Amino acid sequence: MSSIHDRLGVERVINAHGTVTVLGGSVMAPAVLAAMAGASQGFVDVALLHHRAAAHIADVLGVEAACITSGASAGLTVATAALLARGRPEVLASLPTVPVLDAGPVADRVVVLASHRMAYDRAILVAGAQLAEVGPDRFAEVVAGPGVAIAFYAAHAADLPGSLSLQEFAATAHRHGVPVLVDAAAELPPETNVHRFLAEGADLVVFSGGKEIGGPQSSGLVLGSATMTEWCRTLVTPYDGVTRGMKIDKETIAGLMTAVELWWSRDHAAVARSRQEAVDTVVSALGSMPGVTAWTGHPSTPGVQPVGIPRAYLRHEHRTADDLRDALRAGRPAIAVGVEDDRIAVNPQCLQPGDLEPLVAGLVAAFSR
Ligand SMILES: *Cc1c(COP(=O)(O)O)cnc(C)c1O
C-alpha cells in the first residue's frame, strides 16, 4: 500500500470489478515502474524516443506499425484528427474547425452504426468531426456519400442487433476509400485480438495501455497502417494544436513499452486458469448459502468487457444487486464488484495476490446479512 494513500487516508479497495478508471485501471509491475523511473532521469528527443519505442512495440506484437497515446480515448481523438487531416498541415492547424480548402471540401464526417453509439465516441467529436449515425441498411449509401473521413466501429457491439460484421463493414468502407477505425480499448484478452481486428479490415485499432496490458493508466496504443500511425505520432510527441492535451511523455513511453513486452510474453493460459480458479472458489463458497444462487459465466450484457474473462455471478433472493454492491463497497475491507442486470458480477481480472481470501470472506458476510 502506498504511503501517499495512507497519508491521505484513502483506503485500498479490493477490485473485483475490473480495469475501470474510477478504481485506478491497472496495477503496474515493478519492471514497468523501474522503466518509468529510469526514463525520467534525463532529457531526450521525445519524438525520437516515441518513434523507436513504437517501432519496437510493433515488432513485439507483430503488427505493421504503432503509435503510443495517452489512453484509448486520446487514441480515438488523435486517430480522428490524423484521418481528417491526412498529413495536410493546413487542415491540422485549423482543427477542431474543419476548413474549406480551395482544393475542395475536407471530409468531416465519421460514420457510425447507431447500435454502436456509446459514451466514448465523444472522443471523435473532440477532433472536430461530426458523427453520421446510420443503420446497417443505409451504411453503404452514407459511406459512398461526400465528406466521409472514417468509418468507426465499436468492436464490443459486434453481436448487437443492428450491427454488421467488421469484415462487411470494412469491405464496404474500403470500396469507397474510407479508412476504418476500431475502438478495442478493453478487448484484451484474448491476446489474439491484437491481430484480429486488423485482419478483419481495420486500418487502425485502438487499445488501452492501462487495462489488461498493465501499462501506465493514461497510456494507449493505436496499431495498424504505417502511414496512418505516423500521422498519429506527429500529433502526440507533442503537438501544440487540437491534440495538445493528449501529449505523451518519456515515462509513459518507457512504461508502456515495458508493459507490452511483459504482457505479450507472459503465460496467457496460466493467467486464464488462475482467473477460472478464482471464480470457481467464489461460487463454491457462496453457492451453498441459503437464498443465494451462484454460477460462473461470461458477460452477455452489451458493453461489458472483456467477455473472455469468466465472472462469478451471484444473486440473493431477498436483496437487490445494487444494494449488495453498495454493502460490499461500504464493508471493511471495501470490495468493488460489478452489477450486470439483476446480479452481482465478480471479475477476477484485477485481483492482487492475497485478495481472494478477504474477497470471499467479505462476500459471505454481505450475503449472510
Ligand atoms: C476504457 C475504454 C475506453 C477509454 O480508454 P482509456 O484508455 O481509459 O482512455 C474507450 N473505449 C472503450 C470501449 C473502453 O472500454
The ligand as an SDF file (V2000), in Angstrom:
LIG
                    3D

 15 15  0  0  0  0  0  0  0  0999 V2000
  -11.9140    2.0110  -21.3660 C   0  0  0  0  0  0  0  0  0  0  0  0
  -12.4770    2.3310  -22.7120 C   0  0  0  0  0  0  0  0  0  0  0  0
  -12.1090    3.4980  -23.3890 C   0  0  0  0  0  0  0  0  0  0  0  0
  -11.2020    4.5390  -22.7630 C   0  0  0  0  0  0  0  0  0  0  0  0
   -9.9240    4.0380  -22.5690 O   0  0  0  0  0  0  0  0  0  0  0  0
   -8.8050    4.9060  -21.8080 P   0  0  0  0  0  0  0  0  0  0  0  0
   -7.5500    4.1460  -22.0740 O   0  0  0  0  0  0  0  0  0  0  0  0
   -9.1980    4.9110  -20.3650 O   0  0  0  0  0  0  0  0  0  0  0  0
   -8.8220    6.2680  -22.4050 O   0  0  0  0  0  0  0  0  0  0  0  0
  -12.6160    3.7220  -24.6580 C   0  0  0  0  0  0  0  0  0  0  0  0
  -13.4500    2.8320  -25.2380 N   0  0  0  0  0  0  0  0  0  0  0  0
  -13.8620    1.6990  -24.6150 C   0  0  0  0  0  0  0  0  0  0  0  0
  -14.7960    0.7650  -25.3160 C   0  0  0  0  0  0  0  0  0  0  0  0
  -13.3770    1.4020  -23.3260 C   0  0  0  0  0  0  0  0  0  0  0  0
  -13.7630    0.2910  -22.7020 O   0  0  0  0  0  0  0  0  0  0  0  0
  1  2  1  0
  2  3  1  0
  2 14  2  0
  3  4  1  0
  3 10  2  0
  4  5  1  0
  5  6  1  0
  6  7  2  0
  6  8  1  0
  6  9  1  0
 10 11  1  0
 11 12  2  0
 12 13  1  0
 12 14  1  0
 14 15  1  0
M  END
$$$$
